[in-house]
């Protein structure tokens, strides 16, 4: 594998220098900030990312105030109490994106958050304590226990909320391939995901940069 310093150099060349590269780095929130994030904000972000998946993001963003109002600000304990009739009405509300399966998923993710909160005190506390050297394990858990949180959707939820995480975009995967990693274009096997996690761990140890910054620099290096 290439040393990450070479990838940084390539990214700087593409983006106009180190100072410009630094300005493009995502925000990593502190453990305390993650712990203090209320469960309704996690559900809101899950909902936003799920509805953006496979759709035009700007449409979801334009309607987002409507989402917040229709779902009462996303309190999980209230969302899980919605009746099937209420779900049907929500799914037909023009103030949001009218996709019944995704609306049902909001309720499923509310239950996911409540289950984690019961087990760990709060969803934010659970996420904050998950070690960065096993992000692949966290992605798998979100896919298994959440609704529509597999692939980049769950990864984007974590990144948007400030968890230090990489995202396996096409550019990041290509950067890993160019650096010598033996993975396919859509890595999903246990072997491939293990190789990816180990590579990020090595680069983190080499640079002491956050995983999210390493991920973004990979994407900007192409």
WOQUIVEN-V498442 format. One record per residue. RES is the residue in one letter. SS is DSSP state (a for helix, b for strand, c for the rest). OMEGA is omega in degrees with one decimal (* if undefined). Layout:
# WOQUIVEN-V498442
res->[RES RES]
ss->[SS SS]
omega->[OMEGA OMEGA]
This chain:
# WOQUIVEN-V498442
res->[X X X X X X X X X X X X X X X X X X X X X X X X X X X X X X X X X X X X X X X X X X X X X X X X X X X X X X X X X X X X X X X X X X X X X X X X X X X X X X X X X X X X X X X X X X X X X X X X X X X X X X X X X X X X X X X X X X X X X X X X X X X X X X X X X X X X X X X X X X X X X X X X X X X X X X X X X X X X X X X X X X X X X X X X X X X X X X X X X X X X X X X X X X X X X X X X X X X X X X X X X X X X X X X X X X X X X X X X X X X X X X]
ss->[c c c a a a a a a a a a a a a c c a a a a a a c c c c c c c a a a a a a c c a a a a a a a a a a a a a a c c c c a a a a a a c a a a a a a a c c c c c a a a a c c c c a a a a a a a a c c c c c c c c a a a a a a a a a a a a a a a a a a a a a c c a a a a a a a c c a a a a a a a a a a a a a a c c c c c a a a a a a a a a a c c c c c c c c c a a a a a a a a a c c c c c c c c c c c a a a a a a a a a a a a a a a a a a c c c a a a a a a a a a a c c]
omega->[175.7 170.5 -173.7 179.0 179.3 178.0 175.8 179.6 -179.8 178.6 177.7 178.6 -177.9 -170.8 174.5 176.3 -174.7 -177.3 177.8 178.9 -179.9 -178.5 -177.3 -175.7 178.1 179.5 173.9 -178.0 -178.6 176.0 -179.6 -179.5 177.8 -179.8 -175.8 178.9 -176.0 -176.4 -178.5 178.1 174.7 179.6 178.1 -178.9 175.2 -178.2 -179.0 -178.2 178.4 -179.5 176.9 -176.7 179.1 -177.2 178.9 -174.9 -174.5 177.3 177.1 -179.3 179.9 -178.2 -168.2 178.0 176.7 175.8 -177.7 -178.5 -178.5 -178.2 173.1 -176.5 173.0 173.0 -175.7 -176.6 177.6 -178.4 -178.5 -178.9 -179.9 178.1 175.2 178.5 177.8 177.2 179.1 179.4 178.0 -176.6 178.4 -176.3 -177.5 -179.8 176.0 173.9 -172.3 178.8 -172.1 -178.3 178.8 175.1 175.5 179.0 177.1 179.0 178.0 179.4 173.1 177.8 176.4 -179.8 179.4 178.3 179.2 179.5 178.2 -178.1 -170.0 178.0 174.0 180.0 178.6 178.3 178.7 -179.2 -176.5 -176.2 -178.5 -175.5 -179.3 -179.5 175.8 178.3 177.9 177.4 177.9 176.9 -178.6 179.8 -179.3 177.4 -175.6 -171.9 178.2 178.9 178.7 -178.7 176.0 178.1 -176.8 -178.4 177.8 178.9 179.0 176.0 -178.4 -179.5 -177.7 179.7 175.2 174.1 179.2 -174.6 169.9 175.3 -175.2 174.0 178.3 179.6 179.2 178.9 179.2 176.6 178.5 178.1 -179.8 -179.5 174.9 -177.9 -177.8 179.4 177.6 -178.7 177.0 -173.8 -178.9 -178.7 178.9 179.5 -177.9 -178.8 176.0 177.5 179.9 179.9 -179.7 179.1 177.3 177.2 -179.9 -179.6 176.6 178.5 179.8 -169.8 -172.0 175.3 173.2 179.3 -179.1 178.4 176.7 -180.0 -178.9 178.8 175.0 -177.7 -177.1 -176.8 -176.8 *]
